[in-house]
Amino acid sequence: MSKPASQSKSAKGGTKKKAHAEHVQPQMKVVLSDVCAVCKTPCARGIAYLERMMKPGALGKGVPCVLTLPKKG
């Protein structure tokens, strides 16, 4: 069976929504083990990263910190 002529490929699949220029996705800052060591509210991700970095010869690039998300409003 053939498709009706009124339905085109773009009408069926839809189009992508354009992102507004002022919309910015909130991002967490990447912190190193020294920041995790003195954190007042340690998280599971930070504690695990701190333990990995305490091993001799460990190399790390940091871990995203949940506490550094920008506040809404």
C-alpha positions in Angstrom: 0.0 0.0 0.0 1.2 3.5 -0.7 1.1 6.4 1.8 -1.3 9.2 1.3 0.3 12.2 -0.6 -0.6 14.6 2.2 1.6 12.9 4.8 5.3 13.8 4.2 8.3 12.4 6.0 8.7 15.5 8.2 5.1 15.6 9.2 5.2 12.0 10.4 8.5 12.2 12.3 8.1 15.7 13.6 10.7 18.4 13.7 13.4 19.1 16.3 12.6 21.8 18.8 15.0 24.7 18.7 16.7 25.6 22.0 16.3 29.1 23.3 19.5 31.1 23.4 18.8 32.1 27.0 18.2 28.5 28.2 21.3 27.2 29.9 21.6 23.6 31.2 22.7 23.7 34.9 26.0 21.8 35.4 27.9 20.6 38.4 31.5 21.8 38.9 34.2 19.2 38.9 36.1 19.2 42.2 39.3 17.4 43.3 40.0 15.2 46.3 41.2 18.1 48.4 37.8 19.7 48.2 36.1 16.4 49.0 38.3 15.9 52.0 37.1 19.2 53.7 33.5 19.0 52.6 30.9 19.6 55.3 28.3 17.3 53.7 30.2 14.4 52.1 28.4 12.3 49.5 28.9 8.7 48.4 30.5 9.7 45.1 33.0 12.1 46.8 33.9 9.6 49.5 34.6 6.9 46.9 36.7 9.3 44.9 38.6 10.3 48.0 39.4 6.7 48.8 40.6 6.0 45.3 42.9 9.1 45.4 44.5 8.0 48.7 46.1 5.0 47.1 49.7 5.5 46.0 50.1 6.4 42.3 46.4 7.2 41.8 45.6 9.7 39.1 42.3 11.5 39.0 40.6 14.2 37.0 38.0 15.1 39.7 34.4 14.3 40.4 31.2 16.2 39.7 30.0 17.8 43.0 26.2 17.8 43.6 26.5 20.7 46.0 27.8 23.1 43.2 24.6 23.0 41.2 23.2 26.5 40.7 20.2 27.3 42.8 16.8 27.8 41.0 15.1 31.1 41.4 
